[in-house]
């Protein structure tokens, strides 16, 4: 659960979900990389030092730690490993159960599951289900006759009389047993106190990273809003549209969808609308970021590029830079590191309030 920020480049640069900010960084105009272009003719930079932004503070409380400790350990608990099996279910318990719902003796869709977690008294199931499991012993199977509410969202089941056959497998302990913690085989974690600190560190690192992302997104949006852009060459615009389309097609394939359906579902646009709008926004961002890099000497030379690549390869457990970069262009990595340099510069020079 430790912060793996140094590994994020692997997902960004060679994964299927590159951000639109980065996909076009290697785009060219008249066969030139952006770093070799006179980008000043396309953008007049606004203020980029002293931008005033507000971000959420980093906060990790005991309730968050308790919740994650419980959820993290649940998959390791079983009837034979930390699960409570020597007393009956009581209101307020969280249990592991199997159930099968039948209507007129026939199983209905969505009414069967195994190894599910359920808080007794949480109201997660239809009225009467959880109450029907109070006083049931782990290992015992019972029938719970119920009626679905008349206003149930599934009209086929609304008001229906059904019977759930339920087996309570075990009750989850309120305190995480140390033998269960040991079974998780987390390096450096052997007891509840160490596990709690481990979870706290993870939550803090995650919150801190989320805050950094929020800062970068906020300062970037404010910076771009202050820039004035000139008309871009058609060839450059087309290049960014093509890259945007390639990127969204990769993302859609992860969900088993075609790009048109993916964009319609998640962005409420046609694929053509999305490609044109996001391609242009990506181009504006890259042009503006490159202009700042030129002005503030934040471009990445070969020495810095090789140093960064070696660091990321080492952090990822990969022996050589060549193996780490694979088929990805070196210029894509150079542009990525330049983008990080500029975003760090913008946030370091911003006036931040919480």
C-alpha positions, 0 to 999 in steps of 0.5 A, a space after each residue: 500500500 505504499 505510495 508508488 508515485 515513481 511507478 506511475 510513468 509505466 501506466 501513463 506511458 505504456 498503459 492503455 489509459 494515457 491522459 489526453 494531456 500527454 498523448 500529443 506531447 510528441 506531435 509535430 508540425 512540419 516534422 518537428 517536435 514541439 520543443 523544436 517549434 517556435 510555439 510563441 507564434 501560437 500562444 501569448 502566455 498569461 500569468 503563470 507565477 503566483 496563481 491563486 488556488 484553493 485545494 483540499 487539505 490532507 486529512 486522515 482520521 481514525 474512522 478512515 483507518 478503521 474502515 480500510 483495515 476491516 475491508 483490507 483484511 476481509 478477503 483473508 478471513 475465513 471460517 478457519 482463519 479468524 472468522 467467528 463461528 462459536 456464537 450466533 449472529 447478533 444485530 450489528 455484526 458483519 457476516 459472510 453468507 451464501 444465499 439463493 432467492 426463489 420465487 415459486 420454487 424457481 431462482 430469480 435473476 440477481 437473487 443468488 450469491 456466495 461469500 458475500 459480506 453483509 452488515 446486519 442492521 445496515 438495511 442493505 437488503 430488503 426489509 426482513 432479510 437481515 432481521 431473519 438472520 439474527 440468532 442463526 449460528 455460523 454453518 447453519 442454513 435457514 429459509 427466510 420468507 420475504 416479500 419485496 416492497 411494492 415500490 421495488 425498483 425491479 417491477 418483475 419482483 415488486 411485491 413478490 413473495 420469495 424465499 431466501 435460503 441462506 447459509 451463514 458462513 462466519 461472523 467477521 471479528 470487530 478487531 483484526 486478529 493478529 494471526 490474520 494479519 500475519 497471513 497477509 504477509 505484508 513486509 514489516 507488518 506482524 501485529 495490529 499496531 504495525 498494520 494500523 500504521 501501514 494503513 495510515 501511511 497508505 491513506 496519507 500517501 494517497 490523500 497527499 497524491 490526490 492533493 497534488 493532482 488537484 493542485 496540478 489540475 487547478 493551476 493548469 486550468 487557471 493557467 490555460 484560461 489566461 493564455 491567448 491562442 492563435 490559429 493552429 496549422 491544420 496539420 497539427 490539429 489533425 495530428 492531435 485529433 488522431 492521437 486523441 482518437 487512438 487514445 480513446 479507442 485504447 481506453 474503450 477497449 479496456 471496457 470491451 466497448 467501441 469508441 463511439 459507445 464509450 464516448 457516448 456513455 461516459 462523455 455524452 458526446 459523439 466520437 467526432 465531437 469528443 475528438 475535435 474538442 479534446 484534441 484541441 484542448 490537448 494541443 492548447 495545453 501542450 503548446 502553452 506548457 512548451 512555451 513555459 518550458 522554453 521561457 523557464 529553462 525546463 526542457 529535458 536534455 539527454 542527461 536528465 532524460 537518461 537519469 529519470 528513465 534509469 530511476 523509473 526503471 529501477 523503481 519498477 524493478 526493471 534492469 535496463 532502460 531499454 527494457 523499461 521504455 520498450 517500443 515507446 518513443 524517447 521523445 514521448 518520455 522527454 515530453 512527459 518529464 518536461 510536462 512534470 517539470 512545468 507542472 511542478 514549476 506552476 504549483 511551486 510558484 502558486 499561492 495555495 490556500 486550503 
